[in-house]
């Protein structure tokens, strides 16, 4: 191993410059991930606020209750055969080639045709 810039050959400064460089890169990567995580948290909070406002408006105008919403969420969750708190992709028939396609995709994997069926909030993945 070479000792870059050491005034005392045989006495290695600790930690080595390579380790310090790795540590600096790791800190920068960690800061970027923290920033992205903070952005996602703000987006989730904004969407929760927007959903609450929409629910209250609809509830006031149509009399829909929280129980109605929860029941519908459970129905949608179960459509893919799993109650896992997620909207699973469903299958559909490609409007162009007629093959079975996954509605979680925006385009048919066989012919590239636009798949515009499936859940509204999963479009554009
Ligand atoms: Zn197709």
Backbone and ligand atoms as CSV (ligand in chain L), in Angstrom:
chain,resi,resn,atom,element,x,y,z
A,1,UNK,N,N,0.848,-1.192,0.000
A,1,UNK,CA,C,0.000,0.000,0.000
A,1,UNK,C,C,0.886,1.245,0.000
A,2,UNK,N,N,0.514,2.253,-0.776
A,2,UNK,CA,C,1.261,3.499,-0.834
A,2,UNK,C,C,0.717,4.466,0.205
A,3,UNK,N,N,1.640,5.260,0.776
A,3,UNK,CA,C,1.209,6.257,1.752
A,3,UNK,C,C,1.343,7.625,1.113
A,4,UNK,N,N,0.252,8.149,0.638
A,4,UNK,CA,C,0.258,9.429,-0.054
A,4,UNK,C,C,0.460,10.563,0.937
A,5,UNK,N,N,1.517,11.358,0.702
A,5,UNK,CA,C,1.712,12.563,1.481
A,5,UNK,C,C,2.137,12.337,2.919
A,6,UNK,N,N,2.549,11.153,3.274
A,6,UNK,CA,C,2.947,10.917,4.652
A,6,UNK,C,C,4.377,11.399,4.886
A,7,UNK,N,N,4.569,12.178,5.938
A,7,UNK,CA,C,5.910,12.645,6.288
A,7,UNK,C,C,6.703,11.576,7.009
A,8,UNK,N,N,6.015,10.599,7.512
A,8,UNK,CA,C,6.677,9.563,8.300
A,8,UNK,C,C,6.405,8.200,7.697
A,9,UNK,N,N,7.234,7.818,6.697
A,9,UNK,CA,C,7.002,6.510,6.084
A,9,UNK,C,C,6.958,5.426,7.152
A,10,UNK,N,N,6.019,4.551,6.986
A,10,UNK,CA,C,5.867,3.477,7.968
A,10,UNK,C,C,4.833,3.818,9.020
A,11,UNK,N,N,4.504,5.114,9.146
A,11,UNK,CA,C,3.439,5.484,10.099
A,11,UNK,C,C,2.253,5.956,9.283
A,12,UNK,N,N,1.242,5.162,9.243
A,12,UNK,CA,C,0.072,5.495,8.443
A,12,UNK,C,C,-0.851,6.415,9.228
A,13,UNK,N,N,-1.261,7.505,8.570
A,13,UNK,CA,C,-2.289,8.350,9.189
A,13,UNK,C,C,-3.589,7.552,9.218
A,14,UNK,N,N,-4.370,7.712,10.215
A,14,UNK,CA,C,-5.619,6.970,10.257
A,14,UNK,C,C,-6.775,7.936,10.406
A,15,UNK,N,N,-7.904,7.749,9.761
A,15,UNK,CA,C,-8.084,6.732,8.738
A,15,UNK,C,C,-7.391,7.141,7.448
A,16,UNK,N,N,-7.158,6.195,6.577
A,16,UNK,CA,C,-6.448,6.467,5.334
A,16,UNK,C,C,-7.247,7.420,4.467
A,17,UNK,N,N,-6.572,8.048,3.523
A,17,UNK,CA,C,-7.274,8.988,2.637
A,17,UNK,C,C,-8.345,8.279,1.821
A,18,UNK,N,N,-8.119,7.025,1.462
A,18,UNK,CA,C,-9.144,6.283,0.710
A,18,UNK,C,C,-10.399,6.097,1.559
A,19,UNK,N,N,-10.193,5.778,2.835
A,19,UNK,CA,C,-11.338,5.597,3.736
A,19,UNK,C,C,-12.036,6.939,3.952
A,20,UNK,N,N,-11.254,8.017,4.095
A,20,UNK,CA,C,-11.854,9.346,4.268
A,20,UNK,C,C,-12.660,9.737,3.042
A,21,UNK,N,N,-12.132,9.404,1.858
A,21,UNK,CA,C,-12.848,9.713,0.619
A,21,UNK,C,C,-14.151,8.918,0.540
A,22,UNK,N,N,-14.072,7.627,0.872
A,22,UNK,CA,C,-15.287,6.806,0.881
A,22,UNK,C,C,-16.307,7.358,1.866
A,23,UNK,N,N,-15.819,7.776,3.017
A,23,UNK,CA,C,-16.705,8.327,4.045
A,23,UNK,C,C,-17.364,9.613,3.547
A,24,UNK,N,N,-16.603,10.471,2.888
A,24,UNK,CA,C,-17.166,11.721,2.360
A,24,UNK,C,C,-18.233,11.426,1.313
A,25,UNK,N,N,-17.957,10.452,0.417
A,25,UNK,CA,C,-18.954,10.098,-0.597
A,25,UNK,C,C,-20.205,9.496,0.047
A,26,UNK,N,N,-20.012,8.690,1.067
A,26,UNK,CA,C,-21.149,8.084,1.765
A,26,UNK,C,C,-21.996,9.165,2.433
A,27,UNK,N,N,-21.332,10.174,3.027
A,27,UNK,CA,C,-22.089,11.273,3.664
A,27,UNK,C,C,-22.893,12.060,2.639
A,28,UNK,N,N,-22.305,12.311,1.478
A,28,UNK,CA,C,-23.024,13.039,0.424
A,28,UNK,C,C,-24.218,12.216,-0.061
A,29,UNK,N,N,-23.990,10.915,-0.294
A,29,UNK,CA,C,-25.083,10.042,-0.738
A,29,UNK,C,C,-26.189,10.004,0.310
A,30,UNK,N,N,-25.803,9.947,1.577
A,30,UNK,CA,C,-26.781,9.924,2.668
A,30,UNK,C,C,-27.589,11.221,2.706
A,31,UNK,N,N,-26.927,12.359,2.489
A,31,UNK,CA,C,-27.637,13.649,2.473
A,31,UNK,C,C,-28.639,13.696,1.322
A,32,UNK,N,N,-28.237,13.168,0.149
A,32,UNK,CA,C,-29.152,13.151,-0.997
A,32,UNK,C,C,-30.365,12.272,-0.711
A,33,UNK,N,N,-30.124,11.101,-0.118
A,33,UNK,CA,C,-31.244,10.212,0.217
A,33,UNK,C,C,-32.160,10.850,1.252
A,34,UNK,N,N,-31.580,11.530,2.230
A,34,UNK,CA,C,-32.391,12.197,3.250
A,34,UNK,C,C,-33.245,13.289,2.613
A,35,UNK,N,N,-32.662,14.018,1.663
A,35,UNK,CA,C,-33.397,15.073,0.973
A,35,UNK,C,C,-34.559,14.489,0.160
A,36,UNK,N,N,-34.308,13.396,-0.549
A,36,UNK,CA,C,-35.380,12.743,-1.309
A,36,UNK,C,C,-36.462,12.225,-0.374
A,37,UNK,N,N,-36.038,11.639,0.737
A,37,UNK,CA,C,-36.997,11.130,1.716
A,37,UNK,C,C,-37.857,12.269,2.269
A,38,UNK,N,N,-37.239,13.405,2.560
A,38,UNK,CA,C,-37.985,14.573,3.051
A,38,UNK,C,C,-38.986,15.056,1.990
A,39,UNK,N,N,-38.550,15.072,0.714
A,39,UNK,CA,C,-39.454,15.479,-0.378
A,39,UNK,C,C,-40.647,14.531,-0.460
A,40,UNK,N,N,-40.384,13.229,-0.394
A,40,UNK,CA,C,-41.477,12.251,-0.462
A,40,UNK,C,C,-42.425,12.414,0.724
A,41,UNK,N,N,-41.883,12.662,1.904
A,41,UNK,CA,C,-42.723,12.868,3.092
A,41,UNK,C,C,-43.642,14.070,2.895
A,42,UNK,N,N,-43.077,15.166,2.358
A,42,UNK,CA,C,-43.898,16.364,2.102
A,42,UNK,C,C,-44.989,16.059,1.074
A,43,UNK,N,N,-44.646,15.283,0.035
A,43,UNK,CA,C,-45.632,14.934,-0.981
A,43,UNK,C,C,-46.745,14.066,-0.394
A,44,UNK,N,N,-46.384,13.093,0.436
A,44,UNK,CA,C,-47.385,12.222,1.068
A,44,UNK,C,C,-48.303,13.059,1.964
A,45,UNK,N,N,-47.727,13.977,2.738
A,45,UNK,CA,C,-48.549,14.827,3.607
A,45,UNK,C,C,-49.485,15.711,2.785
A,46,UNK,N,N,-48.982,16.247,1.658
A,46,UNK,CA,C,-49.818,17.073,0.788
A,46,UNK,C,C,-50.956,16.247,0.202
A,47,UNK,N,N,-50.652,15.035,-0.266
A,47,UNK,CA,C,-51.694,14.191,-0.846
A,47,UNK,C,C,-52.719,13.768,0.204
A,48,UNK,N,N,-52.278,13.497,1.421
A,48,UNK,CA,C,-53.221,13.154,2.489
A,48,UNK,C,C,-54.147,14.337,2.761
A,49,UNK,N,N,-53.594,15.540,2.792
A,49,UNK,CA,C,-54.396,16.748,3.002
A,49,UNK,C,C,-55.393,16.935,1.858
A,50,UNK,N,N,-54.925,16.766,0.613
A,50,UNK,CA,C,-55.806,16.913,-0.549
A,50,UNK,C,C,-56.911,15.858,-0.519
A,51,UNK,N,N,-56.564,14.617,-0.170
A,51,UNK,CA,C,-57.580,13.560,-0.093
A,51,UNK,C,C,-58.610,13.853,0.983
A,52,UNK,N,N,-58.151,14.363,2.120
A,52,UNK,CA,C,-59.084,14.692,3.200
A,52,UNK,C,C,-60.038,15.800,2.751
A,53,UNK,N,N,-59.503,16.823,2.078
A,53,UNK,CA,C,-60.343,17.922,1.594
A,53,UNK,C,C,-61.368,17.400,0.583
A,54,UNK,N,N,-60.916,16.553,-0.347
A,54,UNK,CA,C,-61.840,15.998,-1.346
A,54,UNK,C,C,-62.914,15.143,-0.682
A,55,UNK,N,N,-62.499,14.317,0.283
A,55,UNK,CA,C,-63.475,13.488,0.974
A,55,UNK,C,C,-64.518,14.347,1.684
A,56,UNK,N,N,-64.066,15.383,2.381
A,56,UNK,CA,C,-65.015,16.226,3.121
A,56,UNK,C,C,-65.979,16.948,2.177
A,57,UNK,N,N,-65.471,17.418,1.039
A,57,UNK,CA,C,-66.355,18.068,0.068
A,57,UNK,C,C,-67.396,17.081,-0.460
A,58,UNK,N,N,-66.947,15.891,-0.836
A,58,UNK,CA,C,-67.858,14.880,-1.376
A,58,UNK,C,C,-68.835,14.411,-0.306
A,59,UNK,N,N,-68.320,14.255,0.905
A,59,UNK,CA,C,-69.185,13.834,2.005
A,59,UNK,C,C,-70.284,14.864,2.262
A,60,UNK,N,N,-69.901,16.151,2.267
A,60,UNK,CA,C,-70.886,17.221,2.480
A,60,UNK,C,C,-71.940,17.237,1.373
A,61,UNK,N,N,-71.506,17.043,0.137
A,61,UNK,CA,C,-72.428,17.161,-0.995
A,61,UNK,C,C,-73.249,15.894,-1.242
A,62,UNK,N,N,-72.646,14.702,-0.978
A,62,UNK,CA,C,-73.318,13.449,-1.334
A,62,UNK,C,C,-73.651,12.553,-0.145
A,63,UNK,N,N,-73.184,12.925,1.029
A,63,UNK,CA,C,-73.488,12.128,2.212
A,63,UNK,C,C,-72.671,10.846,2.332
A,64,UNK,N,N,-71.575,10.749,1.606
A,64,UNK,CA,C,-70.716,9.566,1.697
A,64,UNK,C,C,-69.981,9.593,3.038
A,65,UNK,N,N,-69.910,8.432,3.685
A,65,UNK,CA,C,-69.274,8.363,5.002
A,65,UNK,C,C,-67.860,7.778,4.902
A,66,UNK,N,N,-67.119,7.910,6.009
A,66,UNK,CA,C,-65.798,7.282,6.065
A,66,UNK,C,C,-65.925,5.772,5.895
A,67,UNK,N,N,-66.992,5.208,6.475
A,67,UNK,CA,C,-67.222,3.764,6.348
A,67,UNK,C,C,-67.390,3.359,4.897
A,68,UNK,N,N,-68.090,4.207,4.100
A,68,UNK,CA,C,-68.233,3.927,2.662
A,68,UNK,C,C,-66.871,3.889,1.979
A,69,UNK,N,N,-66.030,4.858,2.320
A,69,UNK,CA,C,-64.702,4.939,1.696
A,69,UNK,C,C,-63.855,3.732,2.099
A,70,UNK,N,N,-63.865,3.402,3.377
A,70,UNK,CA,C,-63.067,2.262,3.858
A,70,UNK,C,C,-63.539,0.968,3.204
A,71,UNK,N,N,-64.860,0.799,3.092
A,71,UNK,CA,C,-65.393,-0.400,2.443
A,71,UNK,C,C,-64.934,-0.477,0.992
A,72,UNK,N,N,-64.963,0.648,0.282
A,72,UNK,CA,C,-64.541,0.651,-1.118
A,72,UNK,C,C,-63.037,0.384,-1.237
A,73,UNK,N,N,-62.265,0.952,-0.306
A,73,UNK,CA,C,-60.816,0.689,-0.310
A,73,UNK,C,C,-60.546,-0.801,-0.153
A,74,UNK,N,N,-61.296,-1.452,0.741
A,74,UNK,CA,C,-61.111,-2.892,0.961
A,74,UNK,C,C,-61.491,-3.685,-0.292
A,75,UNK,N,N,-62.568,-3.254,-0.973
A,75,UNK,CA,C,-62.976,-3.926,-2.213
A,75,UNK,C,C,-61.891,-3.812,-3.289
A,76,UNK,N,N,-61.365,-2.605,-3.450
A,76,UNK,CA,C,-60.330,-2.379,-4.472
A,76,UNK,C,C,-59.063,-3.171,-4.120
A,77,UNK,N,N,-58.693,-3.152,-2.849
A,77,UNK,CA,C,-57.510,-3.888,-2.389
A,77,UNK,C,C,-57.630,-5.376,-2.736
A,78,UNK,N,N,-58.829,-5.920,-2.578
A,78,UNK,CA,C,-59.030,-7.363,-2.761
A,78,UNK,C,C,-59.179,-7.782,-4.222
A,79,UNK,N,N,-59.277,-6.840,-5.144
A,79,UNK,CA,C,-59.506,-7.185,-6.555
A,79,UNK,C,C,-58.428,-8.075,-7.158
A,80,UNK,N,N,-57.203,-7.945,-6.664
A,80,UNK,CA,C,-56.124,-8.766,-7.213
A,80,UNK,C,C,-55.949,-10.071,-6.442
A,81,UNK,N,N,-56.913,-10.353,-5.542
A,81,UNK,CA,C,-56.859,-11.603,-4.788
A,81,UNK,C,C,-56.020,-11.534,-3.531
A,82,UNK,N,N,-55.441,-10.362,-3.248
A,82,UNK,CA,C,-54.624,-10.206,-2.044
A,82,UNK,C,C,-55.105,-8.966,-1.292
A,83,UNK,N,N,-55.325,-9.089,0.016
A,83,UNK,CA,C,-55.647,-7.906,0.816
A,83,UNK,C,C,-54.366,-7.490,1.528
A,84,UNK,N,N,-53.590,-6.670,0.805
A,84,UNK,CA,C,-52.275,-6.267,1.289
A,84,UNK,C,C,-52.113,-4.758,1.406
A,85,UNK,N,N,-53.247,-4.034,1.302
A,85,UNK,CA,C,-53.165,-2.580,1.422
A,85,UNK,C,C,-52.628,-1.901,0.172
A,86,UNK,N,N,-52.587,-2.639,-0.944
A,86,UNK,CA,C,-52.079,-2.067,-2.193
A,86,UNK,C,C,-53.051,-2.357,-3.325
A,87,UNK,N,N,-53.031,-1.489,-4.336
A,87,UNK,CA,C,-53.792,-1.756,-5.544
A,87,UNK,C,C,-52.926,-2.609,-6.448
A,88,UNK,N,N,-53.253,-3.834,-6.589
A,88,UNK,CA,C,-52.491,-4.689,-7.489
A,88,UNK,C,C,-52.928,-4.441,-8.916
A,89,UNK,N,N,-52.061,-4.802,-9.827
A,89,UNK,CA,C,-52.411,-4.678,-11.235
A,89,UNK,C,C,-53.390,-5.790,-11.604
A,90,UNK,N,N,-54.249,-5.493,-12.498
A,90,UNK,CA,C,-55.185,-6.485,-13.016
A,90,UNK,C,C,-54.751,-6.860,-14.427
A,91,UNK,N,N,-55.451,-7.797,-15.017
A,91,UNK,CA,C,-55.160,-8.125,-16.406
A,91,UNK,C,C,-56.309,-7.625,-17.268
A,92,UNK,N,N,-55.983,-7.361,-18.503
A,92,UNK,CA,C,-56.961,-6.886,-19.456
A,92,UNK,C,C,-56.550,-7.419,-20.832
A,93,UNK,N,N,-57.335,-7.119,-21.827
A,93,UNK,CA,C,-57.001,-7.531,-23.186
A,93,UNK,C,C,-56.499,-6.321,-23.954
A,94,UNK,N,N,-55.382,-6.482,-24.633
A,94,UNK,CA,C,-54.820,-5.384,-25.427
A,94,UNK,C,C,-55.821,-4.988,-26.515
A,95,UNK,N,N,-56.122,-3.678,-26.628
A,95,UNK,CA,C,-57.077,-3.237,-27.648
A,95,UNK,C,C,-56.545,-3.400,-29.071
A,96,UNK,N,N,-55.248,-3.588,-29.226
A,96,UNK,CA,C,-54.654,-3.713,-30.562
A,96,UNK,C,C,-54.408,-5.159,-30.971
A,97,UNK,N,N,-53.678,-5.911,-30.139
A,97,UNK,CA,C,-53.301,-7.275,-30.548
A,97,UNK,C,C,-54.150,-8.353,-29.879
A,98,UNK,N,N,-54.943,-7.973,-28.876
A,98,UNK,CA,C,-55.845,-8.933,-28.244
A,98,UNK,C,C,-55.199,-9.850,-27.225
A,99,UNK,N,N,-53.927,-9.668,-26.947
A,99,UNK,CA,C,-53.270,-10.503,-25.945
A,99,UNK,C,C,-53.610,-10.011,-24.539
A,100,UNK,N,N,-53.425,-10.923,-23.565
A,100,UNK,CA,C,-53.651,-10.567,-22.164
A,100,UNK,C,C,-52.488,-9.686,-21.699
A,101,UNK,N,N,-52.823,-8.534,-21.119
A,101,UNK,CA,C,-51.793,-7.593,-20.674
A,101,UNK,C,C,-52.027,-7.201,-19.222
A,102,UNK,N,N,-50.967,-6.710,-18.603
A,102,UNK,CA,C,-50.997,-6.245,-17.221
A,102,UNK,C,C,-51.396,-4.774,-17.221
A,103,UNK,N,N,-52.462,-4.423,-16.487
A,103,UNK,CA,C,-52.932,-3.032,-16.501
A,103,UNK,C,C,-52.017,-2.107,-15.689
A,104,UNK,N,N,-51.039,-2.672,-14.999
A,104,UNK,CA,C,-50.061,-1.845,-14.298
A,104,UNK,C,C,-49.053,-1.217,-15.244
A,105,UNK,N,N,-49.062,-1.649,-16.497
A,105,UNK,CA,C,-48.152,-1.104,-17.511
A,105,UNK,C,C,-48.911,-0.102,-18.366
A,106,UNK,N,N,-48.195,0.878,-18.892
A,106,UNK,CA,C,-48.851,1.870,-19.737
A,106,UNK,C,C,-48.974,1.404,-21.181
A,107,UNK,N,N,-48.113,0.455,-21.587
A,107,UNK,CA,C,-48.148,-0.020,-22.960
A,107,UNK,C,C,-48.102,-1.543,-22.995
A,108,UNK,N,N,-48.708,-2.112,-24.022
A,108,UNK,CA,C,-48.690,-3.557,-24.241
A,108,UNK,C,C,-47.243,-4.010,-24.450
A,109,UNK,N,N,-46.849,-5.085,-23.754
A,109,UNK,CA,C,-45.467,-5.554,-23.909
A,109,UNK,C,C,-45.267,-6.277,-25.238
A,110,UNK,N,N,-46.359,-6.641,-25.918
A,110,UNK,CA,C,-46.238,-7.361,-27.185
A,110,UNK,C,C,-46.208,-6.417,-28.379
A,111,UNK,N,N,-47.129,-5.438,-28.410
A,111,UNK,CA,C,-47.222,-4.586,-29.604
A,111,UNK,C,C,-47.007,-3.104,-29.294
A,112,UNK,N,N,-46.934,-2.741,-28.017
A,112,UNK,CA,C,-46.674,-1.346,-27.664
A,112,UNK,C,C,-47.896,-0.455,-27.600
A,113,UNK,N,N,-49.088,-1.019,-27.874
A,113,UNK,CA,C,-50.308,-0.200,-27.838
A,113,UNK,C,C,-50.537,0.347,-26.426
A,114,UNK,N,N,-51.142,1.528,-26.345
A,114,UNK,CA,C,-51.451,2.151,-25.070
A,114,UNK,C,C,-52.495,1.314,-24.319
A,115,UNK,N,N,-52.233,1.026,-23.052
A,115,UNK,CA,C,-53.191,0.316,-22.207
A,115,UNK,C,C,-53.844,1.360,-21.315
A,116,UNK,N,N,-55.098,1.653,-21.567
A,116,UNK,CA,C,-55.763,2.710,-20.792
A,116,UNK,C,C,-56.844,2.165,-19.876
A,117,UNK,N,N,-56.763,0.867,-19.562
A,117,UNK,CA,C,-57.677,0.299,-18.580
A,117,UNK,C,C,-56.938,0.191,-17.249
A,118,UNK,N,N,-57.619,-0.244,-16.232
A,118,UNK,CA,C,-56.977,-0.379,-14.927
A,118,UNK,C,C,-57.331,0.778,-14.021
A,119,UNK,N,N,-56.652,0.858,-12.888
A,119,UNK,CA,C,-56.955,1.877,-11.899
A,119,UNK,C,C,-56.420,3.242,-12.315
A,120,UNK,N,N,-57.231,4.266,-12.128
A,120,UNK,CA,C,-56.875,5.621,-12.515
A,120,UNK,C,C,-55.531,6.055,-11.954
A,121,UNK,N,N,-55.283,5.794,-10.680
A,121,UNK,CA,C,-54.076,6.308,-10.037
A,121,UNK,C,C,-52.845,5.446,-10.281
A,122,UNK,N,N,-52.994,4.379,-11.059
A,122,UNK,CA,C,-51.820,3.592,-11.449
A,122,UNK,C,C,-51.384,3.893,-12.863
A,123,UNK,N,N,-52.136,4.725,-13.549
A,123,UNK,CA,C,-51.749,5.077,-14.919
A,123,UNK,C,C,-50.537,5.999,-14.849
A,124,UNK,N,N,-49.685,5.842,-15.825
A,124,UNK,CA,C,-48.507,6.700,-15.875
A,124,UNK,C,C,-47.338,6.193,-15.074
A,125,UNK,N,N,-47.414,4.945,-14.614
A,125,UNK,CA,C,-46.279,4.360,-13.886
A,125,UNK,C,C,-45.081,4.260,-14.779
L,1,ZN,ZN,ZN,-50.855,-5.509,-27.826
